[in-house]
Amino acid sequence: MSGNTEKLIGLAEEVAEKVLRSTKRLLPPVARLCLTSTFLEDGVMLCLRWEEQRSYMQSVWGCGALISGAVFLILLIGQLVCSALVLCRKWVCWACTGLLASLMLQLIVYQLMFEMFFLMRTLAVGGGLLLLMAEVHTQSRSMFAGVPSVAEGGPRQYMQLGGRVLLVLMFLTLLHFTVTSAFSVVQDAVGTALMVLVAVGLKTRLAALTLVLWLCVVNLLENPFWMVDELDFLQDFMRFNFFQTLSVIGGLLLLITLGPGGVSLDQHKKRW
């Protein structure tokens, strides 16, 4: 049975490798677009609901119009400008730092620091940004296994480690950990196994590609905000989840292109 399993995994890795090689020029820009999508969407929504957002902050924090306006102006400009810089590949590290700061500011403004569902999803998006910063530190143009590249040392390997660990937090919000059906048990077991593989950096590209496919299906099924009336509060919640999930997909695509990094079992196996 173990031999059959190894053959199946090997076949899956070969298929995944072929797919990745055929799309290696497309993956990085698609990954960056997906990763910045939640920031672009939030910036656009701030423009459309400016007064509503200012009123919310004034009522919750008891601050004046000047302070609330300044905070949301920082969020608006920071998210749109930094996202544009990432997409144009200009000053990417500074842009990622600005986007990370905007994530932290949003947690504070909307008082989500202790809401575990939102906190874990926000940290997962932050993991994608860490991987994007790691991409900047990459000195070789090689992106796939089997091609010589620079040593996996320096701060890059720790950015990749942090990015991997933070990305899997997203999937903790998708698991149920309750026995409601045989399918839910299988989903939780497979999801947990894939999360562990990504976190420790074992069979990383195959596991990350599987998680991308899983997230795409879940996102379309659970967050079709375009099918909900715009006056329904549920649309805001579903849209938020949709674009944050899309950003995590972008982070996983970056993980696929970059690989797990030096602090991983995949890299350790190469030295055996």
C-alpha positions as CSV (number, residue, x, y, z in Angstrom):
1,M,0.0,0.0,0.0
2,S,2.8,2.4,0.9
3,G,4.5,1.6,-2.5
4,N,1.3,2.5,-4.4
5,T,1.0,5.7,-2.4
6,E,4.5,6.7,-3.2
7,K,3.9,6.0,-6.9
8,L,0.7,8.0,-6.8
9,I,2.5,11.0,-5.1
10,G,5.3,10.7,-7.6
11,L,2.9,10.8,-10.5
12,A,1.1,13.8,-9.0
13,E,4.4,15.6,-8.6
14,E,5.3,14.9,-12.2
15,V,2.0,16.3,-13.4
16,A,2.3,19.3,-11.1
17,E,5.9,20.0,-12.4
18,K,4.7,19.9,-16.0
19,V,1.9,22.3,-15.2
20,L,4.2,24.7,-13.4
21,R,6.9,24.7,-16.1
22,S,4.3,25.5,-18.7
23,T,3.0,28.4,-16.7
24,K,6.2,29.7,-15.1
25,R,6.0,33.1,-16.9
26,L,2.4,33.6,-16.0
27,L,2.4,32.6,-12.4
28,P,4.4,35.5,-10.8
29,P,2.3,38.4,-12.3
30,V,-0.9,36.4,-11.5
31,A,0.3,35.8,-8.0
32,R,1.0,39.5,-7.4
33,L,-2.4,40.5,-8.8
34,C,-4.2,38.0,-6.6
35,L,-2.1,39.1,-3.6
36,T,-2.9,42.8,-4.0
37,S,-6.6,42.2,-4.8
38,T,-7.8,42.6,-1.3
39,F,-6.0,45.9,-0.9
40,L,-7.3,47.2,-4.3
41,E,-10.8,46.2,-3.4
42,D,-10.6,47.9,0.0
43,G,-9.2,51.1,-1.5
44,V,-12.0,51.2,-4.0
45,M,-14.7,50.5,-1.3
46,L,-13.2,53.3,0.8
47,C,-13.7,55.7,-2.1
48,L,-17.3,54.6,-2.6
49,R,-18.2,54.6,1.1
50,W,-16.0,57.4,2.4
51,E,-18.6,59.1,4.6
52,E,-19.9,55.8,6.0
53,Q,-16.5,54.7,7.0
54,R,-15.7,58.0,8.7
55,S,-19.0,57.9,10.6
56,Y,-18.2,54.4,11.8
57,M,-14.8,55.4,13.2
58,Q,-16.2,58.5,14.8
59,S,-18.9,56.5,16.6
60,V,-16.7,53.6,17.7
61,W,-13.6,55.5,18.6
62,G,-15.2,58.9,19.6
63,C,-12.7,60.8,17.4
64,G,-13.4,63.9,15.3
65,A,-13.9,64.2,11.6
66,L,-10.3,65.3,11.1
67,I,-8.7,62.3,12.7
68,S,-11.0,59.8,11.1
69,G,-10.6,61.4,7.7
70,A,-6.8,61.3,8.1
71,V,-6.8,57.6,9.1
72,F,-8.9,56.6,6.1
73,L,-6.9,58.8,3.8
74,I,-3.7,57.0,4.9
75,L,-5.4,53.6,4.3
76,L,-6.8,54.7,0.9
77,I,-3.5,56.1,-0.5
78,G,-1.3,53.5,1.2
79,Q,-3.3,50.5,-0.2
80,L,-3.8,51.8,-3.7
81,V,-0.3,53.3,-4.2
82,C,1.5,50.3,-2.6
83,S,-0.5,47.8,-4.6
84,A,0.3,49.7,-7.8
85,L,4.0,49.7,-6.9
86,V,3.9,45.9,-6.3
87,L,2.2,45.3,-9.7
88,C,4.8,47.5,-11.4
89,R,7.6,45.8,-9.5
90,K,8.9,49.1,-8.1
91,W,10.2,49.5,-4.6
92,V,8.5,46.3,-3.7
93,C,9.9,45.8,-0.2
94,W,8.8,49.3,0.8
95,A,5.4,48.7,-0.8
96,C,5.0,45.4,1.1
97,T,5.9,47.2,4.3
98,G,3.2,49.8,3.6
99,L,0.7,47.0,2.9
100,L,1.6,45.2,6.1
101,A,1.2,48.5,8.0
102,S,-2.2,49.0,6.5
103,L,-3.3,45.4,7.6
104,M,-2.3,46.2,11.2
105,L,-4.0,49.6,11.0
106,Q,-7.2,47.9,9.8
107,L,-7.2,45.5,12.7
108,I,-7.0,48.4,15.1
109,V,-9.5,50.7,13.4
110,Y,-12.1,47.9,13.1
111,Q,-11.2,46.4,16.5
112,L,-10.5,42.9,15.0
113,M,-7.3,42.1,17.0
114,F,-9.1,39.6,19.2
115,E,-11.5,38.2,16.5
116,M,-9.6,35.0,15.7
117,F,-11.3,34.4,12.4
118,F,-10.4,37.8,11.0
119,L,-7.0,37.8,12.7
120,M,-5.9,34.5,11.2
121,R,-7.0,35.6,7.7
122,T,-5.2,38.9,8.0
123,L,-2.0,37.1,9.2
124,A,-2.3,34.8,6.2
125,V,-2.4,37.7,3.8
126,G,0.7,39.0,5.7
127,G,2.4,35.7,5.0
128,G,1.8,36.3,1.3
129,L,3.5,39.7,1.6
130,L,6.5,38.1,3.3
131,L,6.9,35.7,0.4
132,L,6.7,38.7,-2.0
133,M,9.5,40.3,-0.1
134,A,11.4,37.1,-0.3
135,E,11.0,37.2,-4.1
136,V,12.7,40.5,-4.2
137,H,15.7,39.0,-2.4
138,T,15.9,36.2,-5.1
139,Q,19.0,36.8,-7.2
140,S,18.5,34.0,-9.6
141,R,15.8,33.9,-12.3
142,S,15.2,30.2,-11.8
143,M,11.9,29.4,-10.1
144,F,11.5,25.7,-10.3
145,A,13.1,22.6,-8.9
146,G,15.9,21.0,-10.9
147,V,17.4,24.3,-12.1
148,P,20.6,25.6,-10.3
149,S,19.9,28.7,-8.1
150,V,21.6,30.7,-5.5
151,A,22.1,29.4,-2.0
152,E,19.0,29.5,0.2
153,G,20.6,31.7,2.9
154,G,20.2,35.0,4.5
155,P,17.0,36.7,5.5
156,R,15.2,35.3,2.4
157,Q,14.9,31.8,3.9
158,Y,13.3,33.1,7.1
159,M,10.9,35.3,5.1
160,Q,9.9,32.1,3.2
161,L,9.5,30.2,6.5
162,G,7.4,32.9,8.1
163,G,5.3,33.2,4.9
164,R,4.7,29.5,4.8
165,V,3.6,29.3,8.4
166,L,1.3,32.4,8.2
167,L,-0.3,31.2,5.0
168,V,-1.6,28.0,6.6
169,L,-3.5,30.0,9.2
170,M,-6.0,30.7,6.5
171,F,-7.0,27.0,6.3
172,L,-7.6,26.9,10.1
173,T,-10.6,29.1,9.4
174,L,-11.9,26.5,6.8
175,L,-11.6,23.4,8.9
176,H,-14.6,22.3,11.0
177,F,-13.1,19.8,13.5
178,T,-16.6,18.4,14.1
179,V,-17.9,15.1,12.9
180,T,-20.9,16.2,10.8
181,S,-20.4,13.8,7.9
182,A,-17.8,11.5,6.3
183,F,-16.9,14.2,3.8
184,S,-16.2,16.7,6.6
185,V,-13.9,14.2,8.3
186,V,-12.0,13.5,5.1
187,Q,-11.8,17.3,4.3
188,D,-10.4,18.1,7.8
189,A,-7.9,15.2,7.6
190,V,-6.6,16.1,4.1
191,G,-6.6,19.8,4.8
192,T,-4.6,19.3,8.0
193,A,-2.1,17.1,6.2
194,L,-1.6,19.7,3.5
195,M,-1.2,22.5,6.0
196,V,1.5,20.5,7.9
197,L,3.3,19.8,4.6
198,V,3.4,23.5,3.7
199,A,4.4,24.6,7.2
200,V,7.3,22.2,7.4
201,G,8.2,22.6,3.7
202,L,7.8,18.9,2.6
203,K,6.4,18.3,-0.9
204,T,5.8,22.0,-0.8
205,R,4.9,22.8,-4.4
206,L,2.5,19.9,-4.7
207,A,0.8,20.7,-1.4
208,A,0.6,24.4,-2.2
209,L,-0.9,23.7,-5.7
210,T,-3.5,21.4,-4.1
211,L,-4.4,24.1,-1.6
212,V,-4.7,26.6,-4.4
213,L,-7.2,24.4,-6.2
214,W,-9.1,23.7,-2.9
215,L,-9.3,27.5,-2.1
216,C,-10.5,28.4,-5.6
217,V,-13.4,25.9,-5.3
218,V,-14.3,26.9,-1.7
219,N,-14.1,30.6,-2.6
220,L,-16.5,30.3,-5.5
221,L,-18.9,28.2,-3.6
222,E,-18.9,30.0,-0.2
223,N,-18.3,33.6,-1.2
224,P,-20.4,34.5,-4.3
225,F,-21.0,38.1,-3.2
226,W,-22.1,39.1,-6.7
227,M,-25.2,37.0,-6.2
228,V,-26.3,38.8,-3.0
229,D,-28.2,42.0,-2.9
230,E,-25.9,45.0,-2.3
231,L,-28.1,46.2,0.5
232,D,-27.6,42.9,2.4
233,F,-24.9,43.0,5.1
234,L,-23.9,39.5,4.0
235,Q,-22.5,40.9,0.7
236,D,-19.9,42.9,2.6
237,F,-18.8,39.8,4.6
238,M,-18.7,37.6,1.6
239,R,-16.8,40.1,-0.5
240,F,-14.3,40.6,2.3
241,N,-13.8,36.8,2.5
242,F,-13.6,36.5,-1.3
243,F,-10.8,39.0,-1.8
244,Q,-8.8,37.9,1.3
245,T,-9.0,34.3,0.1
246,L,-7.8,35.5,-3.4
247,S,-4.9,37.2,-1.7
248,V,-3.9,34.0,0.1
249,I,-4.2,32.2,-3.3
250,G,-1.7,34.7,-4.6
251,G,0.6,34.0,-1.6
252,L,0.4,30.2,-2.4
253,L,1.3,30.9,-6.0
254,L,4.3,32.8,-4.9
255,L,5.3,29.9,-2.7
256,I,5.0,27.6,-5.7
257,T,7.3,29.8,-7.8
258,L,9.8,30.4,-5.1
259,G,9.9,27.1,-3.4
260,P,9.9,26.5,0.4
261,G,13.3,28.1,1.1
262,G,16.3,27.0,3.1
263,V,14.5,26.3,6.3
264,S,12.4,23.3,5.0
265,L,12.5,19.6,4.8
266,D,12.5,19.8,1.0
267,Q,15.8,21.7,1.1
268,H,17.2,19.5,3.9
269,K,16.5,16.4,1.8
270,K,18.7,17.8,-1.0
271,R,21.7,17.8,1.4
272,W,21.2,14.2,2.5
